[in-house]
Amino acid sequence: MKPSFTDSSVPAGLSRYGWTPALDDVFAGHRTAGLVPARIVRVHRGSCDAIIEHGPVRAAIPAPHDADPLAAPCTGDWAALRPGRDPELVALLPRRGAIVRSSASRTSHGQVLAANVDTVVVALSLAAPLNAARLERFLALAWSSGAQPLIALTKADLAADAMAAHAEVGALAPGVGIVVTSATGGHNLDVLTALLRDGTTVLLGPSGAGKSTLGNALLGEELLATGTVREQDGKGRHTTVRRELVPLPGGGVLIDTPGLRAISLHDAADGLEQVFAEIERLAESCRFGDCAHESEPGCAVQAAIQAGDLAERRLASYRKLQRETAWQAARTDARLRDERVNRQKSISSHLRATYKFRDRQL
């Protein structure tokens, strides 16, 4: 359920950003300690912009004690701040969910793109050819966050055949709503606005998809940076350089994000089940429970491919993303195992040093 943004029992300044009585209960201990609730609007190096009951503040972020980037503050987080002349972030409240992709570094850590999101709007330009594999990745990223995906087909005024594109995208996105839009022409902006009236919405998509232009149309003013796309390939530059959260005039809040060229999945097994729901349903009818959907007798998935009911490309994409997710999970398990071993070695080394010091005192 989306949080209510109009509950009269919570502070007016924060209710506009999604604060609820349930969050107030979670915050009770922090309030006793003299801290104040805040929602993080954007994150800088060593600080963050946040909204508290009385307005915006810039708060310092102490050096992290945890090396895992998943524990770092991000746009959309609810936080406890120490108020005063120099506000400081003290703690993050538990997240309802988060959009996480694999880090661009060689570590097995994930990178949080946004937290506490209700709706993920995946923006795709109708002025560029559809990249089916990339759309499936975006949808897996969205579903695995616990949010509801929604596809916005942008630049309808430049589309050769918007209805055909709608049908093509719909075949790749079971259970996902699709809205054909044009920010310049205002086409279906009222429909999209109504769908995003409550809760927290994040805009995702490749560079040049028109995310920021669409965001400005929803906001009713030019708050988000926009840019042009190259004519030869339809790709754009990263005009949005950081994630930021802004309130929508009709209710709810919007998080804009930089365009994503690389979408590596992190802990996305549940998301894949949603994206490839038709394959999951077919697999239930296979003769063998461990069917690999290759050449096994009684394979319902291969039967659907032979009958033309399932595209072979779709199965290949499913397998590829499954392998990637399994590989990432194995890397994460190995890292956690190494961290446990290193902690145990550190404890043992400390104990040996303690015993030697004690023996010398005897």
C-alpha positions as CSV (number, residue, x, y, z in Angstrom):
1,M,0.0,0.0,0.0
2,K,1.3,3.5,-0.9
3,P,1.7,5.9,2.1
4,S,-0.8,8.6,2.5
5,F,0.6,12.1,1.9
6,T,-2.4,13.9,3.5
7,D,-2.6,12.3,7.0
8,S,-3.5,15.1,9.4
9,S,-1.9,13.2,12.4
10,V,1.7,13.7,11.1
11,P,3.7,16.9,10.8
12,A,2.5,18.9,7.8
13,G,6.1,19.6,6.6
14,L,6.9,15.9,6.4
15,S,3.5,14.5,5.4
16,R,4.1,16.2,2.0
17,Y,7.1,13.9,1.6
18,G,5.4,10.7,2.8
19,W,5.8,10.7,6.6
20,T,3.2,8.5,8.2
21,P,2.0,7.5,11.7
22,A,3.8,4.1,11.2
23,L,7.1,5.9,10.6
24,D,6.4,8.1,13.6
25,D,6.1,4.9,15.7
26,V,9.4,3.6,14.3
27,F,11.1,7.0,15.1
28,A,9.9,7.1,18.7
29,G,13.3,6.1,20.2
30,H,15.2,8.6,18.1
31,R,12.8,11.3,19.2
32,T,13.5,10.5,22.8
33,A,17.2,11.0,22.1
34,G,16.5,14.5,20.8
35,L,16.8,13.7,17.1
36,V,14.4,14.9,14.4
37,P,13.0,13.0,11.4
38,A,14.1,13.9,7.8
39,R,13.8,12.6,4.3
40,I,17.0,12.7,2.2
41,V,16.5,14.7,-1.0
42,R,20.0,14.3,-2.5
43,V,23.4,13.1,-1.4
44,H,26.7,14.9,-1.8
45,R,30.2,13.8,-0.8
46,G,30.2,14.0,3.0
47,S,26.7,15.6,3.3
48,C,23.1,15.5,2.2
49,D,20.2,17.8,1.5
50,A,17.2,16.8,3.5
51,I,13.7,17.9,4.4
52,I,12.7,18.2,8.1
53,E,9.4,19.5,9.5
54,H,10.4,23.1,9.2
55,G,12.0,23.0,5.7
56,P,15.3,22.0,3.9
57,V,18.6,21.6,5.7
58,R,22.1,20.5,4.7
59,A,23.3,17.8,7.1
60,A,26.8,16.3,7.5
61,I,27.2,12.5,6.9
62,P,29.8,11.0,9.3
63,A,32.5,8.7,7.9
64,P,30.9,5.3,7.4
65,H,31.6,2.5,9.9
66,D,30.3,-0.1,7.4
67,A,32.1,-0.7,4.1
68,D,29.0,-2.0,2.4
69,P,27.6,0.7,0.0
70,L,24.1,-0.7,0.7
71,A,24.3,0.9,4.2
72,A,25.1,4.3,2.8
73,P,22.4,7.1,2.8
74,C,20.7,7.6,-0.5
75,T,17.9,9.7,-2.0
76,G,14.5,8.6,-0.6
77,D,15.9,7.4,2.8
78,W,14.2,8.4,6.0
79,A,16.7,9.5,8.6
80,A,17.3,10.7,12.1
81,L,19.2,14.0,12.3
82,R,20.8,15.7,15.2
83,P,19.5,19.3,14.9
84,G,21.4,22.5,15.6
85,R,23.7,24.9,14.0
86,D,25.5,22.1,12.1
87,P,22.9,19.3,11.6
88,E,24.3,15.7,11.4
89,L,22.8,12.5,10.1
90,V,22.8,10.0,13.0
91,A,20.9,7.0,11.7
92,L,18.7,5.7,8.8
93,L,15.3,4.3,9.4
94,P,14.6,0.8,8.1
95,R,13.9,0.8,4.4
96,R,10.6,-0.5,2.9
97,G,12.6,-1.4,-0.2
98,A,15.3,-0.2,-2.4
99,I,16.3,-0.2,-6.0
100,V,19.7,-1.9,-6.1
101,R,22.0,-2.6,-9.0
102,S,25.5,-4.3,-8.9
103,S,28.2,-1.8,-8.3
104,A,30.3,-0.7,-11.2
105,S,33.4,-1.6,-9.1
106,R,34.9,-5.0,-9.0
107,T,33.5,-5.7,-5.6
108,S,30.3,-7.8,-5.0
109,H,28.6,-4.9,-3.2
110,G,25.4,-3.4,-4.6
111,Q,24.6,0.2,-5.3
112,V,21.4,1.7,-4.0
113,L,19.8,4.0,-6.6
114,A,16.8,5.1,-4.5
115,A,15.0,4.0,-1.3
116,N,11.4,3.6,-0.1
117,V,10.0,3.7,-3.6
118,D,6.4,2.8,-4.5
119,T,6.4,3.1,-8.3
120,V,9.2,2.8,-10.8
121,V,8.5,4.5,-14.1
122,V,10.7,3.1,-16.8
123,A,11.0,5.7,-19.6
124,L,11.5,4.4,-23.1
125,S,11.8,6.7,-26.1
126,L,9.5,5.9,-29.1
127,A,12.0,7.8,-31.2
128,A,14.6,5.0,-30.8
129,P,14.4,1.3,-31.7
130,L,13.3,-0.9,-28.8
131,N,16.0,-2.7,-27.0
132,A,14.1,-5.7,-25.5
133,A,17.0,-7.1,-23.4
134,R,17.6,-3.7,-21.8
135,L,13.9,-3.3,-21.0
136,E,13.8,-6.7,-19.3
137,R,16.8,-5.7,-17.2
138,F,15.1,-2.4,-16.1
139,L,11.9,-4.4,-15.2
140,A,13.9,-6.9,-13.2
141,L,15.6,-4.1,-11.4
142,A,12.2,-2.5,-10.6
143,W,10.3,-5.7,-9.6
144,S,13.2,-6.8,-7.3
145,S,12.9,-3.5,-5.3
146,G,9.4,-4.4,-4.2
147,A,7.9,-1.4,-6.1
148,Q,5.4,-1.5,-8.9
149,P,6.8,-0.9,-12.4
150,L,5.1,1.3,-14.9
151,I,6.4,1.9,-18.5
152,A,6.2,5.4,-20.0
153,L,6.7,5.4,-23.7
154,T,8.0,8.9,-24.3
155,K,8.2,11.1,-27.4
156,A,5.0,9.9,-28.9
157,D,5.1,12.8,-31.3
158,L,8.2,11.3,-32.9
159,A,6.9,7.7,-33.1
160,A,6.5,6.0,-36.4
161,D,3.8,3.7,-35.0
162,A,3.0,4.2,-31.3
163,M,0.3,1.4,-31.2
164,A,2.7,-1.2,-32.7
165,A,5.4,-0.2,-30.2
166,H,2.8,-0.4,-27.3
167,A,2.0,-4.0,-28.4
168,E,5.7,-5.0,-28.7
169,V,6.5,-3.6,-25.2
170,G,3.4,-5.2,-23.7
171,A,4.6,-8.6,-24.8
172,L,7.8,-8.1,-22.8
173,A,6.2,-6.7,-19.7
174,P,3.5,-9.0,-18.3
175,G,1.6,-7.3,-15.4
176,V,3.0,-3.9,-16.1
177,G,1.0,-0.8,-17.1
178,I,2.0,1.1,-20.1
179,V,1.3,4.8,-20.9
180,V,2.2,6.4,-24.2
181,T,3.2,10.0,-23.5
182,S,4.6,13.2,-25.1
183,A,6.0,15.8,-22.8
184,T,6.1,18.4,-25.5
185,G,2.5,17.7,-26.7
186,G,1.1,16.9,-23.3
187,H,-0.3,13.6,-24.5
188,N,-1.5,11.4,-21.6
189,L,0.3,13.5,-19.0
190,D,-3.0,13.7,-17.1
191,V,-3.2,9.9,-17.1
192,L,0.3,9.5,-15.8
193,T,-0.2,12.2,-13.2
194,A,-3.2,10.4,-11.8
195,L,-1.3,7.2,-11.5
196,L,1.5,8.9,-9.5
197,R,-0.7,11.0,-7.3
198,D,0.4,9.2,-4.0
199,G,3.6,7.6,-2.9
200,T,7.2,7.9,-4.1
201,T,8.0,7.5,-7.8
202,V,11.4,7.1,-9.3
203,L,12.2,7.7,-13.0
204,L,14.6,5.2,-14.6
205,G,15.7,4.7,-18.2
206,P,18.6,5.0,-20.6
207,S,20.2,8.4,-21.4
208,G,18.1,10.2,-24.1
209,A,14.8,8.5,-23.1
210,G,13.4,11.9,-22.0
211,K,13.2,11.2,-18.2
212,S,14.0,14.7,-17.1
213,T,11.7,16.3,-19.7
214,L,8.9,14.0,-18.6
215,G,9.7,14.8,-15.0
216,N,9.5,18.6,-15.7
217,A,6.1,18.1,-17.4
218,L,4.8,16.3,-14.4
219,L,6.2,19.0,-12.1
220,G,4.8,21.8,-14.1
221,E,8.1,23.7,-14.2
222,E,11.7,23.3,-15.4
223,L,13.3,21.9,-12.2
224,L,15.3,19.1,-13.7
225,A,18.2,19.5,-16.2
226,T,17.5,18.3,-19.7
227,G,19.6,17.8,-22.8
228,T,19.5,16.8,-26.5
229,V,20.1,13.4,-28.0
230,R,22.4,12.5,-30.9
231,E,20.6,12.1,-34.2
232,Q,22.7,9.2,-35.4
233,D,21.9,6.8,-32.5
234,G,19.3,8.5,-30.4
235,K,21.5,8.5,-27.3
236,G,21.7,11.3,-24.9
237,R,24.2,12.7,-22.4
238,H,23.9,12.4,-18.6
239,T,22.1,15.7,-18.0
240,T,21.0,14.4,-14.6
241,V,24.2,14.0,-12.6
242,R,22.7,13.0,-9.3
243,R,19.5,11.5,-7.9
244,E,17.2,14.1,-6.4
245,L,13.7,14.1,-4.8
246,V,11.1,16.7,-5.5
247,P,7.4,17.0,-4.5
248,L,4.8,16.6,-7.3
249,P,2.1,19.4,-7.4
250,G,-0.8,16.9,-7.3
251,G,0.7,14.8,-4.5
252,G,3.5,12.3,-4.1
253,V,7.2,12.9,-4.7
254,L,9.4,12.2,-7.7
255,I,13.0,11.0,-7.8
256,D,14.9,11.7,-11.0
257,T,18.0,9.6,-11.8
258,P,20.9,9.8,-14.2
259,G,20.5,7.7,-17.4
260,L,21.7,4.1,-16.9
261,R,23.8,2.7,-19.8
262,A,24.8,-0.4,-17.8
263,I,22.2,-2.2,-15.7
264,S,23.9,-5.1,-13.8
265,L,21.4,-6.9,-11.6
266,H,22.0,-7.5,-7.8
267,D,19.9,-10.1,-5.9
268,A,17.2,-10.0,-8.5
269,A,15.9,-13.5,-8.6
270,D,12.4,-12.5,-7.5
271,G,12.4,-9.7,-10.1
272,L,13.2,-12.2,-12.9
273,E,10.2,-14.4,-11.9
274,Q,8.0,-11.4,-12.4
275,V,9.6,-10.3,-15.7
276,F,9.4,-13.8,-17.2
277,A,6.2,-14.8,-15.6
278,E,5.0,-16.7,-18.7
279,I,8.1,-18.9,-18.6
280,E,7.6,-19.5,-14.9
281,R,4.0,-20.6,-15.5
282,L,5.0,-22.9,-18.4
283,A,7.8,-24.5,-16.4
284,E,5.2,-25.6,-13.8
285,S,3.8,-27.9,-16.6
286,C,7.1,-29.5,-17.5
287,R,7.3,-33.3,-16.9
288,F,10.4,-32.9,-14.7
289,G,10.8,-30.5,-11.8
290,D,14.4,-29.8,-12.6
291,C,13.8,-29.3,-16.4
292,A,16.4,-27.1,-18.0
293,H,14.1,-26.4,-20.9
294,E,16.6,-27.7,-23.5
295,S,15.9,-31.1,-24.9
296,E,14.1,-32.9,-22.1
297,P,10.9,-34.9,-23.0
298,G,7.7,-33.2,-21.9
299,C,9.2,-29.7,-21.7
300,A,6.3,-27.3,-21.8
301,V,8.6,-24.3,-22.4
302,Q,10.1,-25.9,-25.6
303,A,6.7,-26.9,-26.7
304,A,5.5,-23.3,-26.4
305,I,8.5,-22.2,-28.5
306,Q,7.8,-24.8,-31.2
307,A,4.1,-23.7,-31.3
308,G,5.1,-20.1,-31.7
309,D,3.6,-19.0,-28.4
310,L,7.0,-18.1,-26.8
311,A,9.9,-16.4,-28.5
312,E,13.2,-18.3,-28.3
313,R,14.9,-14.9,-27.7
314,R,12.8,-14.5,-24.6
315,L,14.1,-17.8,-23.1
316,A,17.7,-17.0,-24.0
317,S,17.3,-13.6,-22.2
318,Y,15.8,-15.4,-19.2
319,R,18.7,-17.8,-19.0
320,K,21.3,-15.1,-19.4
321,L,19.9,-13.0,-16.6
322,Q,19.5,-16.1,-14.4
323,R,23.2,-16.9,-14.9
324,E,24.2,-13.3,-14.1
325,T,22.1,-13.2,-10.9
326,A,23.5,-16.6,-9.8
327,W,27.1,-15.5,-10.4
328,Q,26.5,-12.2,-8.5
329,A,24.9,-14.2,-5.6
330,A,27.9,-16.5,-5.5
331,R,30.3,-13.5,-5.4
332,T,28.3,-12.0,-2.5
333,D,28.3,-15.3,-0.6
334,A,32.1,-15.6,-1.1
335,R,32.7,-12.0,0.1
336,L,30.5,-12.5,3.2
337,R,32.4,-15.8,4.0
338,D,35.8,-14.0,3.6
339,E,34.6,-11.2,5.9
340,R,33.5,-13.7,8.6
341,V,36.9,-15.4,8.4
342,N,38.8,-12.1,8.6
343,R,36.7,-11.0,11.6
344,Q,37.5,-14.3,13.3
345,K,41.2,-13.9,12.6
346,S,41.2,-10.4,13.9
347,I,39.4,-11.5,17.1
348,S,41.9,-14.4,17.5
349,S,44.9,-12.1,17.0
350,H,43.6,-9.7,19.6
351,L,43.0,-12.5,22.1
352,R,46.6,-13.8,21.6
353,A,48.0,-10.3,22.1
354,T,45.9,-10.0,25.3
355,Y,47.1,-13.3,26.7
356,K,50.7,-12.5,26.0
357,F,50.4,-9.1,27.7
358,R,48.7,-10.8,30.7
359,D,51.4,-13.4,31.0
360,R,54.1,-10.8,31.0
361,Q,52.4,-9.1,34.0
362,L,52.5,-12.3,36.1
